[in-house]
């Protein structure tokens, strides 16, 4: 005779299933395994529903024996629909699709805005202009999805929960370190200010690349990280945005204009191609494109004109 599962064992298995669905619910194989498990014993349906309800209400101390997460929002199928689906399974429906459930919090910045955001695990994020990210603190993973823009993370040490940033197909993993990720067309810049991170792409075409403090890589969405990390990166200049600054150290005026235009509605236009190639050194506030244009005009004997939302720079 096969020994019948105890209620305690079923409740424990249900809690583990909730965590697995949260982490890997996009995988059809996980859906199939969960459906089979639920169908194996009528009591499992109720246990899963209770575990799911506790997860949705952030009662992780009850569900997983872990510390509760502070203030999150829920994505996915509404709870009412999920419970209805479980009830249908209990009545004899052969297949139920359980959607992945992620407890997440979203942060965004407007054009020109820079935010510093403390996270529930003790980490800190500095979010650059016109950026958006989503943070999900799970039982065994701290997951961040950078949907657009740029952010710098000072990661609280927790060896049992890696900190992984997703930027398109690019992934960056750390435990306790500090690094920035900037999402671009075709890939992402990763710059490390403390410790070591691993960078790879979702398709696994190249092995993870270790990037140490003071180094930078570009992870191509299609090709992965092929070039060795750039050493001796000027961290202070590249991360000056955290203090609302743009620091130029020999960049072309065309490159400088692109940076200022990230933060301002009034865009810099360089009408003279020769002037666009000139290089410049200086320190400016991110919200002062006019000051930058006037400094350039003075240095290169140029002219500045303002037309609506455009600051036009011309040579002499």
N, C-alpha and C positions, 0 to 999 in steps of 0.2 A: 504494500500500500504506500502510495506517495504521500509524504507528510504535507499537510496543508500549510501554506505560508501563514505566519503570524501577522496580526494587524500591525505590530510595530515594524516588522520587516517591510510590509507593503508601504507604510508611511515613509520609511527611510528611502525605499526605492523611488517613490513618487517625488520626493525632494530632489533626488539626484537627477531624475528625468527632467524636472523643471529647469535645473541648471544646464543640462545638456542641450535642451531645446533652445534656451537663451543663447548659448554659445554657438551651436551648430545647426540651428533650425532651418537654415537655408538648404541643407543637404537632404535630398529626397529619401536617401537611405535611412536617415534618422527618423523621418516621418513614418516610414514603413515599420521600423523597429518599434516605435512608440505605439503605433496602432495595434501591432501584434501583442505587445505587452498589455495594453489596456483590455484587449479582447480576452486575455487569458484568465481573468478573474474579475467578476462584477465589482468586487470591493475596490479594485484599483482605480476605477473611474472616480469614485468619491474621494479617494486619497489624493489623486492627481488634482482634482478640482480644489481641494483644501490647500494643497501645496501651492497651486497657481494663485489662489486668492491671497495667501500670505505673501507671496512674491510681489504681487501687484500692489499690495498695501505696505510694502517696504518692511514687513515684519521678518527680516532675515534672522533675527535672534531666535525666532520660533521655527522658521523653516529650515535654516541651515546651521544654526548655532553660531552665527557670525554677527559682527557688529552691524547695526542698521545703517543704511546709506541715507544721507541727508538730501531732501528735496529733489525729486526727479520727476520726469514725465514719462508716460508709457506710450510706446508705438506698437502698432500691429492690430490684430483683430480685437474689437471691443470684448470685454469680459463676458457680457451677456451672450454674445454669439458663441464664444468658446464653451461656456457651460451648456448651452443648447446643443452644441455638437457632441459633447461628452454624454449628455443624456440620450441622444439619439444612438450613440454607440452602445450604451447600456441596454437599450431596447432591442438591439440586434442588428443595427446597421453595420455593414461589413467593413467600411472604410471611412476614416475621418481624417481630414487634413488639419493638423495643428500648426498654426503659423508661428514663426519665431517671435519671441517676446524679449524685448530689450528695455531695461530700465535705463533711461538716458536723460541727460540734461544738455540743452543746446545753448551756445553762446555765439553772439555775432557782434560785429562792429560796423558802424556806418563809415562813409568816406571821410577820412581824416581823423577818425576816432581810434584811440589806443586804450585797451582795457587790461587790467591785471585782475585775474580771477583765481581765488583760492579754491582748491578742490577738496572733496570729502576725505581723501586719503592723506591730506597734508601736502600734496604737490601744489605747484603754482603754475599758472599759464599766463603769459603776456601775449595778447592777441593784437596783431597789427591791423592797419586800416582795411576796411572792406573785406573782412574775413568772416568765416563761419565754421564752427566745429561742433561736434557732438561728443559728449563724454559719457561712458557707461562703465560704472564700477561694479564688476562682477566678483563672484566668489574666488576665482583663481586667475583673473585677468583684469587689468585696467586698460580699457579700450578707448581710443580717441579716433574719430574720423574727421579729418580736415577736408571740408567740402570745397572751400576756396580760400585763397589768401595765404597768410603766414602766421605762425605762432611759435613762441619759445617756451619750453617746458623745463622747470626745475622739479625733478622727480623725487618724491620721498622714497627712501629705501624700503623695499619689501620684497625679499627674495622669493617669496611664495606667490607673488602676483606680478608678473612682468607688466611693464607699461608699453603698450604697442600703439603707434600712430599709423593710421591708414590714410594715405594720400593718393586717391585713385588706386592703381595696382601696386603702388610702392608701399612697403612696410618698413617701419623703424622700431626696433625693440630695445628697451633699456630696463634696468631694475632700479638703480639709484644713480642718476646722472643729470646733466643739463644739456639741452640741444634745441635747435630750431629746425622747423620744416617749412619750406616755402613751395607752394604748389604752383607750377607753371604749365604752359601748354607743352605737352610731350613728356613731362616728368616732374621731379621735385628736387630742390636743393636741400641738403641736410648738412648742418653745421653744428659741430660738437664743442661745447664750452667746458664741459667737465665730464670725466669718466670715459666710458667706451659704449658705443651703440652698435647694433648690427642692422644693416640695411639690405633689403632684398626686394624682389618683385613677386607678385602673386603667382605668375606662371612658372616660377622656379627655373628659368633658363640659365641663370647664373647663381652660384652659391652665395650665401649671405656674406657681405663685406663688413669687416670690423673697421670702425672709424673712431679714432681716439681724439681726446681734447686737443683743440687747436687745428683740427683738420676739417675738410669740407669735401663732399662728393655731390655729383649730380646723378640721380637715379632715373634712367630713361624708362618710360612706361613700357616700351617694347623690348629694349635690349638689356635692361637691368643695369647693374653697376659694373662696368668693365674697366674704366680707368682707375688707377690708384688714387687714394685720397690726396687732395692738395694740402701740403704742409704749410705751416707758418701763415695761416689765414689771419687777416687783421680783424679779429673778433670785435674790437671796440667800434670800428668803422661800420662793419656790416650789421651790428646789432644796436647801433645808436638810436634806431627808431623806438626802442623801448623807453627812451627818455625824450621822445618827441623831436629827435634831431636827424639831420642828414649830414654826414661827414664825407666830403669829397677829397680824395687824395690822388689826383691824376686821372680821374675819369674824364671821358669826353663830355662836352656840353650836351650832346645828344643823349648820352646815358644818364646824365644828371637830370635832364628834362623829364625823362621817363620816370625817374624816382619821385620827383616833385609832383608829377601828374597822378601818381598813386594816391595822393593825400588831398587833392584840391579839385574843386569844381572848375576853377579858372585854370586852364591848361596852358603850359608853355609851348610855344611853337617857334622853331628856329628856321627862319626863312632863308638863311644863307648857308648852303651846304659846307662851305669852307669853315664858317664859324662853328658849325655843328661838330666838326672834327677836332676843334681846339680842346686842350686839356686844362683842368681847373683844380685848384686846391682851396678849400674853405669849409666853414662850419655854419649851418643854417638851421632854423626851425622848420619843421615839416610844413607848417602852415604859413610860410613866408615866401611864396614863389616870386612875389614882386621884388623883395629884397635881393634874392638870388639874381634875378634878371638885371637889376640895376648894378650889382657888383660886376656882372659879366660885361655889361655895356661900358662901365668905367675902365675895366682892365683891357678890353680889346677895342676901345674907341668905337663901340657900336651904338645902336639906337634901340629904344624900347617903346613900343606903342601898345596900348590896351584897347581891345575891341570886344566889348561884351564879355564873353567867357574865355577870351584868348589873350595871352601875353605874348606878343610877337617880338622876337629878337632878330635884328638885322646887323650886318657888318657895316663898317664905315662906307 
